[in-house]
Amino acid sequence: MFCYLRDDALEHPPHLTLRRVALVTLVALGLLAGCKSNVSFNGGNADPPTADNGAGNGSNDSGGSSTQLAVSGEPPPEVVVEDEYSFRPETSGANGNPNFSVDNLPPWADFDPRTGELTGTPQPGDEAIYRNVTITVSDGSATATVGPFDIGVVTTGQYSVALAWQPPDERLDGSPLSDLDGYRIYYGRHDSDLNRSVEVDNPGLTSYVVDGLARGRWLFAMTAVDADGRESPRSASVAARAD
């Protein structure tokens, strides 16, 4: 997948004097060969244990007498031990304030009935596939659901994503950029919460592989950093699936 992004400047605080880096390509590598590998659970390479909450795979559905209430979203299918899992469904067409409920909530997770957000940080020993999780929203006259879906808890992330970019050659004011020092790559599950980062200290690099990722959809953005530590605005984010 190739994502071409603009590198034009928006309005930014005065200290952000570098032009935005152009993140020009993004390719999901999977496991180098593009296939799923054996994931290590509790130190082994056998198939993972199952937290048997029933059968079923992730899907979206809706019910009730109304055609207006709808709920959507893509729950991350996998999380690494000691990493945070977060999913919040999007609703539309609700008659008043909707209420949420969940079936087959993993024991390491919490659920907010006001927003439908499912969060949690699994610990060592939680490695398993938690099946048939279902989030239901109701507005009193209609219901809609996300799921059932599965959440796999794995010991290590087994997927990688390759990024490539076009280095900036000038500052926002048009003056030459002669002291580029490196880059920062920001990434996460949600565009509004790119809560992880990688420092790329070599300004001569134009590509980087982010590895150790759990399966599912990820968002990436980049900045450039000069020798004085000043950071450019972020690029627009691009998405890739690690499958």
C-alpha positions in Angstrom: 0.0 0.0 0.0 1.4 3.4 -1.0 0.2 6.6 0.7 1.3 9.9 -0.8 1.1 12.8 1.6 1.4 16.5 1.1 4.3 18.3 2.7 2.8 21.7 2.7 3.0 23.8 5.9 0.1 24.7 8.1 0.1 27.4 10.8 2.2 26.3 13.8 3.8 27.8 16.9 6.9 29.9 16.1 9.4 27.4 17.6 8.3 24.7 15.1 10.5 26.0 12.3 11.0 22.8 10.3 8.9 21.9 7.3 6.8 18.9 7.8 8.4 15.6 6.7 6.6 13.9 3.9 5.8 10.3 4.8 5.5 9.0 1.2 5.2 5.2 1.5 4.0 2.7 4.0 4.1 -1.0 3.5 2.8 -3.7 5.9 5.4 -6.4 6.0 3.6 -8.9 8.2 6.3 -11.4 9.0 8.7 -10.6 6.2 7.0 -13.1 4.0 3.6 -11.6 4.7 2.3 -14.5 6.6 1.2 -15.2 10.2 3.8 -16.9 12.3 3.6 -19.1 15.3 3.1 -16.8 18.3 5.0 -17.7 21.5 2.6 -18.2 24.4 4.2 -18.8 27.8 7.5 -19.6 26.2 6.2 -22.2 23.7 5.4 -22.3 20.0 2.3 -24.4 20.2 -1.2 -23.1 19.4 -2.4 -20.6 22.1 -4.8 -21.7 24.8 -8.4 -20.5 24.4 -10.4 -18.7 27.0 -13.6 -20.4 25.8 -16.4 -17.8 25.9 -18.3 -19.3 23.0 -17.9 -19.4 19.2 -17.8 -16.7 16.7 -15.5 -14.2 14.9 -15.6 -10.4 14.8 -18.4 -8.9 12.9 -20.8 -6.0 13.1 -24.6 -6.4 13.4 -27.6 -4.3 14.4 -31.0 -5.1 15.6 -34.2 -3.5 17.1 -37.1 -1.9 15.4 -35.3 1.3 14.4 -33.1 1.7 11.4 -31.5 4.8 12.8 -29.3 3.5 15.7 -26.0 2.2 14.4 -22.7 1.3 16.0 -19.4 0.7 14.3 -15.7 0.2 14.9 -12.8 -2.2 14.4 -11.7 -3.8 17.7 -8.0 -4.5 17.7 -7.7 -8.3 17.4 -4.5 -8.7 19.4 -2.6 -7.1 22.2 0.9 -7.8 23.6 1.3 -8.6 27.3 1.8 -5.4 29.4 0.6 -3.2 26.5 -2.7 -1.3 26.8 -5.7 -2.5 24.9 -8.3 0.1 24.0 -11.4 0.1 21.8 -14.3 2.5 21.8 -17.2 2.0 19.4 -18.7 4.8 17.3 -22.5 5.3 17.5 -24.9 7.3 15.4 -28.7 7.8 15.2 -29.3 7.2 18.9 -32.6 8.5 20.4 -31.2 10.2 23.5 -28.2 9.0 25.5 -27.4 5.4 24.7 -26.3 2.8 27.2 -23.7 0.1 26.6 -23.2 -3.4 27.8 -20.7 -6.1 27.1 -20.7 -9.9 27.1 -17.7 -12.1 27.7 -15.5 -9.3 28.9 -11.9 -10.6 29.4 -10.9 -10.7 33.1 -8.0 -8.3 32.6 -10.3 -5.7 31.0 -12.6 -2.9 32.2 -15.7 -1.6 30.5 -17.4 1.8 30.6 -21.2 1.5 30.2 -21.5 5.2 29.4 -19.2 5.2 26.4 -18.8 1.5 25.5 -15.0 1.8 25.8 -13.2 -1.4 26.6 -9.7 -1.0 28.0 -7.2 -3.0 29.9 -3.5 -4.1 30.2 -3.1 -7.9 30.3 -0.3 -9.3 32.4 1.9 -12.4 32.1 -0.3 -15.4 32.5 -3.2 -13.8 30.6 -1.9 -15.2 27.2 -5.0 -16.7 25.5 -7.6 -15.9 22.9 -10.7 -14.4 24.5 -13.6 -15.3 22.3 -17.0 -14.0 21.5 -16.7 -10.5 23.1 -19.8 -8.5 22.2 -20.6 -4.8 22.8 -24.3 -3.8 22.7 -25.7 -0.3 22.6 -29.3 0.5 23.4 -31.3 3.8 23.2 -34.4 2.4 24.9 -36.1 1.6 21.6 -33.5 -0.1 19.5 -30.2 -2.0 19.9 -27.1 -2.5 17.9 -24.0 -4.6 18.4 -20.3 -4.8 17.6 -19.2 -8.4 17.6 -18.8 -11.1 18.5 -15.1 -10.6 18.2 -12.0 -12.2 19.6 -9.0 -10.6 21.5 -5.7 -12.5 21.4 -3.2 -11.8 24.2 0.3 -12.6 23.0 3.8 -12.7 24.6 5.5 -10.7 21.8 4.3 -8.8 18.8 5.2 -10.7 15.6 4.5 -8.2 12.9 6.4 -5.3 11.2 5.6 -2.3 9.1 8.1 -0.5 6.8 8.0 3.3 6.4 9.7 5.4 3.8 9.8 9.2 3.6 11.1 12.2 1.7 13.4 14.3 3.9 12.6 18.0 4.2 15.2 20.4 2.7 13.9 23.7 4.0 12.3 25.4 7.0 8.8 26.8 7.1 10.1 30.2 6.2 11.7 28.8 3.1 15.3 29.0 4.3 17.6 26.0 3.7 17.6 23.2 6.3 21.3 22.4 6.9 21.2 20.8 10.3 18.7 18.0 10.1 19.5 15.7 13.0 16.9 12.9 12.7 13.3 11.9 12.9 10.6 10.7 15.3 8.0 8.1 14.3 4.8 8.2 16.2 2.3 5.3 16.1 -0.6 3.8 17.8 -4.0 2.2 17.3 -6.0 5.4 17.1 -5.2 8.5 15.0 -6.0 10.7 18.1 -3.7 8.8 20.3 -0.3 7.9 18.7 1.1 7.1 22.1 4.3 5.3 21.0 7.4 6.7 19.4 10.7 5.7 17.9 13.8 8.0 17.6 15.6 7.8 14.3 19.0 9.4 15.0 20.5 9.1 11.5 19.3 12.0 9.3 20.5 10.2 6.2 17.9 7.4 6.6 14.8 7.6 4.4 13.2 4.3 5.6 12.7 2.4 8.8 11.0 -0.8 9.9 8.8 -0.7 13.0 8.6 -4.2 14.5 7.2 -6.0 17.5 3.6 -5.0 16.5 0.5 -7.0 17.5 -1.9 -8.0 14.7 -4.4 -5.4 13.5 -4.6 -1.8 12.2 -1.9 0.8 13.1 -1.6 4.5 12.4 1.8 6.2 11.8 3.0 9.8 11.6 6.5 11.4 11.5 8.4 14.5 12.4 11.8 15.9 11.6 14.2 17.2 14.3 17.1 19.6 13.9 20.4 19.8 15.8 18.9 22.2 18.4 16.1 19.7 19.2 13.4 21.6 17.4 10.7 19.4 16.0 8.7 19.9 12.9 4.9 19.5 12.7 3.8 15.9 12.3 3.0 14.5 8.9 -0.5 13.4 8.2 -1.0 9.9 9.6 -1.2 6.8 7.4 -2.7 3.4 8.2 -1.4 -0.1 7.7 -2.6 -3.5 8.7 -0.3 -5.9 10.4 -1.8 -9.3 9.4 
